[in-house]
Amino acid sequence: MIEHRFRQSWANTFLDCPEAARTQMNGTAIDKTNSSMVRGTVVHEAIEKALLARMAGTEFSLEDILSSYEEAWEEYVDEIDFWLEPEAKVQEMGALQTQVWFNEVFPDLNPVGVEKTFEFTLYQDEQRRIKLHGTRDLDEDGMTWDWKTGRAKNAWEVRRNNIQSMIYTLARAHELQDFETPQPFTFCHLDKGKLQNIEVVRTPGDWDSLIPFFINIAELIEARLPTWPLRYDGWRCSDKWCGNFMNCRGKHIGESPTNW
């Protein structure tokens, strides 16, 4: 039997560009860490500490969470390969995003799980087994949350197409052993220090629709093709975001073309 194990974030990469996902999977893509990526990691870590403290019976102050943010910034800043904006601007924006989350989101949260890892079998037949795994930012009773520090898509696009919310809520359905009850999920966007929450509801139909999606990917992997389709129309198709860019499109147009 062929075993396939997919991380949720890798599935997002596949949707952005199948060839980027293939090269990420086989290790030929060159990892790129830009300042926005690290800022997101640092904001997430500060939020995580505040939520874990609440679960343990201790309440963070604004000073506490901003101190956690600064400590995490010092820990991760050296991992940045290149800056999309000046360092001071990136650091200040992350602090603002952390503050907005603390003031406008944190007061009403009742965490039951923070940075909860999961793994489950999505599908199995005589040929293959497909497993999905990932890490959820926050579980509440009756709600799953995910923190985003980048720009939000249109709400209707998220509700129609977002695969992360399907996978995360299905993981909770496995944990609850309840595959009939729809589950809500909230994306909390903190782009430019302004809060935008997008709530979606995922149903058993959404969960079932993951099966043909991942079977198709499994069959693509099993075909052992030398390359997968390229996608040029996503915002990640850039030397600043894609570790495979200079092996495909970048060969022809170079890094950061002047006509962009």
C-alpha positions in Angstrom: 0.0 0.0 0.0 1.2 3.5 -0.9 1.2 5.9 2.0 0.6 9.6 1.4 1.0 12.2 4.2 0.1 15.8 3.4 0.5 18.8 5.6 -2.3 21.4 5.3 0.1 24.2 4.5 1.6 22.1 1.6 -1.9 21.7 0.2 -2.1 25.5 0.1 1.2 25.6 -1.8 -0.2 23.1 -4.3 -3.2 25.4 -4.9 -0.8 28.3 -5.4 1.4 26.4 -7.9 1.6 22.6 -8.3 5.3 22.8 -9.4 6.2 24.9 -6.3 4.6 22.2 -4.2 6.5 19.4 -6.0 9.8 21.1 -5.5 9.0 21.8 -1.9 8.2 18.2 -1.4 11.3 16.8 -3.0 13.6 19.4 -1.4 14.9 21.1 -4.6 13.2 24.4 -3.8 15.5 26.9 -2.1 13.9 28.0 1.2 13.3 31.7 1.3 12.5 33.5 4.6 11.4 37.1 4.2 10.5 39.7 6.8 6.8 39.3 6.5 7.1 35.5 7.2 9.1 36.1 10.3 6.8 38.9 11.5 3.9 36.4 11.2 5.8 33.8 13.2 6.6 36.3 15.9 3.0 37.6 16.2 1.8 34.0 16.4 4.2 33.2 19.2 3.2 36.2 21.3 -0.5 35.3 20.9 0.2 31.6 21.8 1.9 32.6 25.0 -1.1 34.8 26.1 -3.6 32.0 25.3 -1.5 29.3 27.1 -1.3 31.6 30.1 -5.1 32.0 30.2 -5.5 28.3 30.0 -3.2 27.9 32.9 -5.2 30.5 34.9 -2.9 33.5 34.4 -3.9 36.7 32.6 -1.5 38.5 30.3 -1.4 42.3 30.4 -0.8 44.3 27.2 2.7 44.9 28.5 3.2 41.1 28.9 2.2 40.2 25.4 4.3 43.0 23.8 7.2 41.9 25.9 6.7 38.4 24.5 6.5 39.8 21.0 9.9 41.7 21.5 11.5 38.5 22.9 10.3 36.4 20.0 11.5 39.1 17.5 15.0 39.0 18.9 14.9 35.2 18.6 13.8 35.1 15.0 15.1 38.3 13.3 18.4 36.7 12.3 16.5 34.1 10.2 15.3 36.8 7.7 17.1 36.4 4.3 15.8 39.6 2.9 13.6 42.5 3.9 10.4 43.5 2.1 10.3 46.7 4.1 12.7 48.5 6.5 13.4 46.6 9.7 11.9 49.2 12.0 8.6 49.3 10.0 8.3 45.5 10.0 8.9 45.3 13.7 6.5 48.2 14.5 3.7 46.7 12.4 4.1 43.3 14.2 3.8 45.0 17.5 0.7 46.9 16.3 -0.9 43.7 15.1 -0.2 42.0 18.4 -1.8 45.0 20.3 -4.9 45.0 18.1 -5.4 41.3 18.6 -4.9 41.7 22.4 -7.4 44.6 22.6 -10.1 43.5 20.1 -10.0 39.7 20.0 -8.4 38.3 23.2 -10.9 39.5 25.8 -13.7 37.2 24.6 -11.6 34.0 23.9 -12.0 30.8 25.9 -9.2 28.5 24.7 -9.5 24.8 25.1 -6.6 24.0 22.8 -3.7 26.2 21.6 -1.3 25.2 18.7 -3.0 21.8 18.7 -1.4 19.3 16.3 -3.5 16.7 14.5 -3.3 13.8 12.1 -6.0 11.7 10.6 -6.7 9.3 7.8 -8.7 11.0 5.1 -9.0 8.0 2.7 -7.9 4.5 2.3 -8.4 1.8 -0.3 -6.5 -1.3 -1.5 -3.9 0.9 -3.3 -3.2 3.8 -1.0 -3.8 5.5 2.4 -4.0 9.3 2.6 -3.3 11.1 5.8 -3.6 14.8 6.6 -1.8 16.7 9.4 -1.3 20.2 10.7 -1.5 22.5 13.6 -4.5 24.6 14.6 -3.9 28.0 16.2 -6.8 28.0 18.6 -9.7 25.7 19.6 -12.7 26.9 21.5 -15.8 24.9 22.3 -17.7 25.4 19.0 -15.1 27.5 17.1 -11.7 27.1 15.5 -9.5 30.1 14.9 -6.6 30.9 12.7 -4.5 34.1 12.9 -3.4 35.8 9.7 -1.0 38.8 9.5 -1.2 39.2 5.8 -3.9 40.6 3.5 -7.3 39.0 3.5 -9.0 37.6 0.4 -12.6 38.5 -0.3 -14.9 36.9 2.2 -16.9 35.2 -0.5 -13.8 33.6 -1.9 -12.7 32.3 1.5 -16.2 30.8 2.2 -16.3 29.2 -1.3 -12.8 27.9 -1.7 -10.6 27.9 1.4 -9.3 24.4 2.0 -7.5 25.1 5.4 -10.8 25.5 7.2 -12.1 22.3 5.6 -9.2 20.3 6.9 -9.0 21.9 10.4 -12.7 21.4 11.0 -12.6 17.8 9.7 -9.7 17.2 12.1 -12.0 18.3 15.0 -14.8 16.2 13.6 -12.5 13.2 14.0 -11.6 14.2 17.5 -15.2 14.6 18.4 -16.3 11.6 16.4 -19.1 13.8 15.0 -19.2 13.8 11.2 -22.7 15.2 10.8 -22.7 18.5 12.6 -21.4 21.5 10.6 -18.5 23.5 12.3 -17.7 27.2 12.3 -14.2 28.5 11.7 -12.9 32.1 11.9 -10.0 33.6 10.1 -8.7 36.6 12.2 -6.8 39.0 9.8 -4.6 41.7 11.3 -3.3 43.2 8.1 -1.8 46.7 8.6 -3.0 46.7 12.2 -6.7 46.5 11.3 -9.0 43.7 12.4 -11.1 41.7 9.9 -12.7 38.5 11.0 -14.0 36.1 8.3 -16.2 33.3 9.6 -17.1 30.3 7.5 -19.1 27.2 8.3 -17.9 23.8 7.0 -20.2 20.9 6.4 -20.0 17.2 5.8 -20.1 17.9 2.1 -17.1 20.1 2.4 -15.2 17.4 4.2 -16.2 14.7 1.6 -15.0 17.0 -1.2 -11.5 16.7 0.2 -11.3 13.1 -0.8 -11.2 13.5 -4.6 -8.9 16.6 -4.2 -6.3 14.6 -2.4 -6.8 11.4 -4.5 -5.9 13.5 -7.5 -2.8 14.7 -5.9 -1.8 11.2 -4.8 -2.3 10.0 -8.4 -0.1 12.8 -9.7 2.7 11.9 -7.3 2.4 8.2 -8.2 2.7 9.1 -11.9 6.3 10.2 -11.2 6.2 13.0 -13.7 9.4 15.1 -14.0 7.5 18.4 -13.6 4.0 19.5 -12.5 1.9 22.4 -14.0 3.1 25.9 -13.4 0.9 28.7 -12.2 2.0 32.3 -12.8 -1.1 34.2 -11.7 -0.8 33.9 -7.9 0.8 36.6 -5.8 3.4 34.1 -4.5 4.8 33.7 -8.0 7.9 35.9 -7.2 11.5 35.5 -6.2 10.5 37.0 -2.8 8.0 34.2 -2.0 8.7 31.1 -4.0 11.8 29.0 -3.5 11.5 27.5 -7.0 11.0 30.8 -8.9 14.5 31.0 -10.4 14.2 27.5 -11.7 11.1 28.2 -13.8 9.7 31.7 -14.6 12.7 33.5 -13.1 15.0 31.9 -15.6 13.4 34.1 -18.3 12.5 37.3 -16.5 15.1 37.4 -13.7 14.6 38.5 -10.1 12.1 41.3 -9.3 11.7 42.5 -12.9 11.6 46.2 -13.4 8.3 46.1 -15.3 6.4 44.7 -12.3 
